[in-house]
């Protein structure tokens, strides 16, 4: 059975750098189309903000990597100014 990538997840692995300008890590992030469209629709400007969290992991063959998860940006609940609510 092959691995099926979960929506809005990805991973960064150490990159085999050929020069100092190359990134230290490389990988892919797999965004669900409906999630991406929803975030684009909610965006008020030319940029779309997506929150990313990362966890340090070790693969089965012993390679350290960073697993990623994308989510909607956190927004604090609106307050009415009433401290009793």
LINJONOR-V611094 format. One line per field, one symbol per residue. ss: DSSP state (2 for helix, 1 for strand, 0 for the rest). phi: phi as a letter, one per 30 degrees, with the letter a starting at -180 (. if undefined). psi: psi as a letter, one per 20 degrees, with the letter a starting at -180 (. if undefined). A space follows every 10 residues. Layout:
ss=???
phi=???
psi=???
//
This chain:
ss=0000000011 1111000000 0000111111 0022222222 2200000000 1111111100 0001111111 1000000000 00000
phi=.ddcdddiba accecddcad ddddbblbbc cdeddddddd dddcbdcccb dbcbbdbbde ciddacdbbc bdedbdedcc jddcc
psi=pqpppqqkra qpqpqnpirh iqqhqqaqpo ppghgggghg hipiaiqppp qpqqpprprh jjpproqqpq rpqppqqqqi ioii.
//
